[in-house]
Amino acid sequence: MTQRVYILWSYPLFHQTVSLLLKHPAFAIVGSGSDRELARQEIERLQPDIILLEEVVNGDPIDADILGFLKSSAWEPRIARLSLQDNDLRIYQREYRTIDTPEDLLTLLQK
């Protein structure tokens, strides 16, 4: 089964890198954006299976508004927050893991 993914990013390099990693038959990127309000509208319309958020160090987290919105949503997407600073991946299903390789990311998202 193909997982539909939305990428919410702050830096273009994050978006490009994650998009390359997710060129895998198990995933289909259905949308992406860096503007919070537009992303929120797209996420609500597309209802992806996975929302991949970039964690911003020393700044306003791009995901703060989105997480609040998703808590009240009718569907339950898997939310993964990735920090490039410390190789941390937080999946909002009470999981916390450190990733070391691109394959780690693919494995965790496919669960």
C-alpha positions as CSV (number, residue, x, y, z in Angstrom):
1,M,0.0,0.0,0.0
2,T,1.3,3.4,-1.0
3,Q,1.5,6.0,1.8
4,R,0.5,9.5,0.8
5,V,2.9,12.1,2.2
6,Y,2.8,15.9,2.7
7,I,6.1,17.7,3.4
8,L,6.0,20.9,5.5
9,W,9.4,22.6,5.3
10,S,11.3,25.8,6.2
11,Y,14.4,25.3,4.1
12,P,14.4,24.3,0.4
13,L,17.3,21.9,0.9
14,F,15.3,19.9,3.5
15,H,12.4,19.7,1.0
16,Q,14.7,18.6,-1.9
17,T,16.5,16.0,0.3
18,V,13.3,14.4,1.7
19,S,11.7,14.4,-1.7
20,L,14.6,12.5,-3.1
21,L,14.6,10.0,-0.2
22,L,10.9,9.4,-0.7
23,K,11.2,8.4,-4.3
24,H,10.3,4.9,-3.2
25,P,7.4,2.8,-4.3
26,A,5.9,2.8,-0.8
27,F,5.4,6.6,-0.9
28,A,3.7,9.2,-3.0
29,I,4.3,12.9,-2.2
30,V,0.9,14.5,-2.6
31,G,2.0,18.0,-1.6
32,S,4.5,20.2,0.1
33,G,4.8,23.8,1.3
34,S,6.6,26.2,3.5
35,D,3.7,28.7,4.0
36,R,1.8,27.5,7.2
37,E,-1.7,28.8,6.2
38,L,-1.5,27.4,2.6
39,A,-0.1,24.1,4.0
40,R,-2.9,23.8,6.5
41,Q,-5.5,24.3,3.7
42,E,-3.7,21.7,1.5
43,I,-3.3,19.2,4.3
44,E,-7.0,19.5,5.2
45,R,-8.0,19.1,1.5
46,L,-5.6,16.2,0.7
47,Q,-5.8,14.3,4.0
48,P,-2.4,12.6,3.6
49,D,-1.4,9.4,5.5
50,I,1.9,11.0,6.6
51,I,2.8,14.6,7.4
52,L,6.5,15.1,7.5
53,L,7.5,18.3,9.3
54,E,10.9,20.0,9.5
55,E,11.9,20.9,13.0
56,V,13.5,24.3,13.1
57,V,16.2,24.8,15.7
58,N,16.4,28.2,17.5
59,G,13.3,29.5,15.8
60,D,9.5,29.3,15.7
61,P,8.6,25.7,14.9
62,I,6.8,25.5,11.6
63,D,4.6,22.8,12.9
64,A,3.1,24.5,16.0
65,D,-0.1,25.6,14.1
66,I,-0.3,22.4,12.2
67,L,-0.1,20.1,15.2
68,G,-2.9,22.1,16.9
69,F,-5.1,21.8,13.8
70,L,-4.5,18.1,13.5
71,K,-5.5,17.3,17.0
72,S,-9.0,18.4,16.1
73,S,-9.1,16.8,12.7
74,A,-11.4,14.0,11.6
75,W,-8.7,11.7,10.3
76,E,-5.6,10.5,12.0
77,P,-2.4,11.0,9.9
78,R,1.0,9.8,11.0
79,I,3.0,12.9,11.9
80,A,6.8,12.7,11.7
81,R,8.9,15.7,12.8
82,L,12.5,15.5,11.6
83,S,15.4,17.5,13.0
84,L,18.4,17.8,10.8
85,Q,20.4,19.3,13.7
86,D,20.5,16.2,15.8
87,N,19.3,13.4,13.5
88,D,16.1,13.0,15.6
89,L,12.9,11.8,14.2
90,R,9.7,12.2,16.3
91,I,6.7,10.2,15.1
92,Y,3.5,11.3,16.9
93,Q,2.3,7.9,17.9
94,R,4.3,7.8,21.1
95,E,7.5,6.9,19.4
96,Y,10.9,8.5,19.6
97,R,13.9,7.3,17.7
98,T,17.3,8.5,16.5
99,I,18.0,7.9,12.9
100,D,21.4,7.4,11.4
101,T,20.7,6.5,7.7
102,P,18.1,7.3,5.0
103,E,17.0,3.7,5.3
104,D,16.1,4.3,9.0
105,L,13.7,7.1,7.9
106,L,12.0,4.9,5.2
107,T,11.6,2.0,7.7
108,L,10.0,4.2,10.4
109,L,7.6,5.8,7.9
110,Q,6.5,2.5,6.5
111,K,5.2,1.1,9.8
